[in-house]
Amino acid sequence: TFTVDQNTVIIANGKLGKVADQLRGYLAPSTGFTLPAGKESGKNSITFSIDPSLKHLGKEGYRLAVTSDGIRIVSTDAAGAFYG
């Protein structure tokens, strides 16, 4: 499990910046936190990234990994990151 707290950072590369902003907006009312954007994956982070080798998942497909240190969402397109 992963617990979002006021120190959780959301990380996304340029193409996925909008998805990260949407997540910030969704989480703010329920958590009371304004989660900052970060540049590097690390502990206590939610990370969005693109991996072209996952083409077989399609545009809306994604891989989701949740650990006690963070959440990682990998897709081939912004649509997949959004659904992740």
One Martini backbone bead per residue (centre of mass of N, CA, C, O) as a GRO file, in nm:
protein
   84
    1THR     BB    1   0.101   0.033   0.011
    2PHE     BB    2  -0.004   0.383  -0.024
    3THR     BB    3   0.052   0.709   0.122
    4VAL     BB    4  -0.085   1.011   0.106
    5ASP     BB    5   0.083   1.322   0.153
    6GLN     BB    6   0.213   1.646   0.186
    7ASN     BB    7   0.500   1.511   0.049
    8THR     BB    8   0.392   1.432  -0.209
    9VAL     BB    9   0.505   1.363  -0.540
   10ILE     BB   10   0.459   1.469  -0.879
   11ILE     BB   11   0.564   1.290  -1.175
   12ALA     BB   12   0.629   1.436  -1.509
   13ASN     BB   13   0.650   1.459  -1.822
   14GLY     BB   14   0.558   1.677  -2.057
   15LYS     BB   15   0.318   1.501  -2.184
   16LEU     BB   16   0.206   1.443  -1.864
   17GLY     BB   17   0.132   1.711  -1.715
   18LYS     BB   18  -0.182   1.712  -1.733
   19VAL     BB   19  -0.229   1.456  -1.569
   20ALA     BB   20  -0.095   1.558  -1.311
   21ASP     BB   21  -0.284   1.801  -1.274
   22GLN     BB   22  -0.542   1.635  -1.244
   23LEU     BB   23  -0.460   1.479  -0.994
   24ARG     BB   24  -0.426   1.720  -0.811
   25GLY     BB   25  -0.725   1.810  -0.837
   26TYR     BB   26  -0.853   1.544  -0.723
   27LEU     BB   27  -0.692   1.538  -0.437
   28ALA     BB   28  -0.736   1.809  -0.286
   29PRO     BB   29  -1.026   1.784  -0.157
   30SER     BB   30  -0.973   1.501   0.001
   31THR     BB   31  -0.682   1.592   0.144
   32GLY     BB   32  -0.573   1.911   0.146
   33PHE     BB   33  -0.356   1.889  -0.079
   34THR     BB   34  -0.074   2.042  -0.249
   35LEU     BB   35   0.086   1.884  -0.486
   36PRO     BB   36   0.390   1.863  -0.603
   37ALA     BB   37   0.627   1.896  -0.834
   38GLY     BB   38   0.865   1.684  -0.990
   39LYS     BB   39   1.177   1.534  -1.128
   40GLU     BB   40   1.227   1.279  -0.932
   41SER     BB   41   1.234   0.976  -0.844
   42GLY     BB   42   1.100   0.848  -0.531
   43LYS     BB   43   1.011   0.879  -0.242
   44ASN     BB   44   0.698   0.980  -0.222
   45SER     BB   45   0.570   0.903  -0.524
   46ILE     BB   46   0.415   0.999  -0.836
   47THR     BB   47   0.469   0.830  -1.150
   48PHE     BB   48   0.496   0.937  -1.486
   49SER     BB   49   0.541   0.737  -1.793
   50ILE     BB   50   0.708   0.656  -2.096
   51ASP     BB   51   0.681   0.338  -2.299
   52PRO     BB   52   0.716   0.219  -2.617
   53SER     BB   53   0.728  -0.100  -2.549
   54LEU     BB   54   0.395  -0.090  -2.475
   55LYS     BB   55   0.218  -0.105  -2.742
   56HIS     BB   56   0.044  -0.368  -2.679
   57LEU     BB   57  -0.160  -0.191  -2.488
   58GLY     BB   58  -0.208   0.069  -2.605
   59LYS     BB   59  -0.319   0.390  -2.545
   60GLU     BB   60  -0.489   0.289  -2.265
   61GLY     BB   61  -0.257   0.153  -2.152
   62TYR     BB   62  -0.101   0.010  -1.845
   63ARG     BB   63   0.129   0.035  -1.571
   64LEU     BB   64   0.106  -0.070  -1.223
   65ALA     BB   65   0.292   0.041  -0.929
   66VAL     BB   66   0.275  -0.053  -0.579
   67THR     BB   67   0.427   0.092  -0.297
   68SER     BB   68   0.541   0.227  -0.004
   69ASP     BB   69   0.706   0.456  -0.184
   70GLY     BB   70   0.501   0.428  -0.446
   71ILE     BB   71   0.391   0.535  -0.775
   72ARG     BB   72   0.374   0.367  -1.103
   73ILE     BB   73   0.307   0.500  -1.434
   74VAL     BB   74   0.295   0.320  -1.746
   75SER     BB   75   0.299   0.433  -2.091
   76THR     BB   76   0.232   0.533  -2.444
   77ASP     BB   77   0.013   0.744  -2.334
   78ALA     BB   78  -0.191   0.975  -2.192
   79ALA     BB   79  -0.437   0.790  -2.168
   80GLY     BB   80  -0.303   0.573  -1.993
   81ALA     BB   81  -0.225   0.762  -1.761
   82PHE     BB   82  -0.510   0.846  -1.687
   83TYR     BB   83  -0.617   0.555  -1.618
   84GLY     BB   84  -0.386   0.508  -1.401
   0.00000   0.00000   0.00000
